[in-house]
Amino acid sequence: MTTMRTLFLNPPSFAGFDGGAGARYQATREIKSFWFPTWLAQPAAMIPNSKLIDAPADDIPLAQVVQMARGFDLCVIHTSTPSFDNDAKVAERLKQEYPKMLIGFVGAHVAVLPEESLTASKAIDFVGREEFDYTLLEVAQGRPFGEIDGISYRLNGAVVHNKDRALIDDMDSLPSVLDVYKRDLAVENYYIGYLQHPYVSLYTGRGCPARCTFCLWPQTVGGHVYRTKSAEAVIAEMAKAKEYFPQVKEFFFDDDTFTADLPRAAAIAKGLGKLGITWSCNSRANVPYEYLKTFKENGLRLLLVGYESGNQQVLNNIKKGIRLDIAREFTKNCRKLGIVIHGTFILGLPGETKETIAQTSKFACELDVETIQVSLAAAYPGTELYRQSTQNGWFKKDEMVRNDGTQAATIEYPGILSAREINDSVARMYSKFYFRPRPIGRMLVSMAKDPLERKRRLREGAEFLRYLWGRQKPKAAQPAVAEREQVLA
Ligand code: SF4
């Protein structure tokens, strides 16, 4: 069967913007960071002769993207709440240049708000809701819109929503994204501060059984059942990864919670151990010691752990399902085994006060994990936190990112905690954590051991200090790429 020539596009946006095709929260980060655009690479792997362009990672300006899009019949753009307006302008520019090109939007934002998205711009021909891999395959195969589950589109001036696309059960039926990575991406352009460079991230399953109220993907596109590839399939894929990317120092499993199915994770670990692969993954702070030991003995280097808060009531409010004492025990076990932790925290969650912020900051220092990330609570449409924020009048403003693409404080608790106070506490918590002798010592040791590491850490240190300084003061207007280039045109 012939298929349309299909372009998958992570569009140009704010400078350094890490968008939704791979990132859990979409923003320009403290230091240069790009996740692999896995959500686009997956359908790209299913459609012959497709192409994936990751404009932010490859630093491709809009004018060049427009040139590169020549000859494609279908363009699929991954969008997000903070970048939607910009991405719609990219679509309009493409449509202006190639009026016959079919343009579809995918991602959690349009999955939740299909009607609003289609109404926002005539350049968007359809929206792929839910899990869109097979939806896009059917569009590329030229099936009539009326027969394709999971799309919304305009018909005779009205927006039509077809029936929902069922979640994919047989994850082994999905082809590997590695061929697309190898064909279309420059692996060296992807950085994550706490991962070795170069790294590669990919998925072995989708969905998370936990119910955290702020978490975007399980509540919008992934669901609450962890649907996985078999351990055998993952091990075979990783053997291929090792062969394709001999320069890669670390492979990251970006499943929402790779440790949600521990026996499977252990079976995969044993296979990776035999392959001699260094790996890392997302985890909850509750993995028992015996499993951690198996993982460590089989190449696990780092766990990315969402601690979120140092206050139990705040954790209960967001349905984290984790006790602080268990998190402490887990962290001790990781330290004992030599497993590095990147801990993530969120300030401004429901129930937050100045005191709970201080507790979270103290908790992070007490855990003394290798590195931390401090985010502002972000209420994305489609999440329980969004509904709570709307009902309780917590929204301070709409824009989720500032005019330089960094995260903005959007919610506040009137009479208790202002958006400004939440915003300022991010820089304070970072400073408290990093300007201690231990993290500084760790950094100096790693820089002394490896000249490449030294160069990278110095760059990241400078970026980080710029970020801390920038959080204290308002930004000069810096429009996103689509706008900037229109101004320049
Ligand atoms: S455990 Fe992590 S991935 Fe799962 S719902 Fe909570 S925050 Fe999201």
Boltz pocket constraint, residues with backbone or C-beta under 6 A from the ligand:
constraints:
  - pocket:
      binder: B
      contacts: [[A, 208], [A, 209], [A, 210], [A, 211], [A, 212], [A, 215], [A, 216], [A, 218], [A, 256], [A, 257], [A, 284], [A, 306], [A, 320]]
      max_distance: 6.0
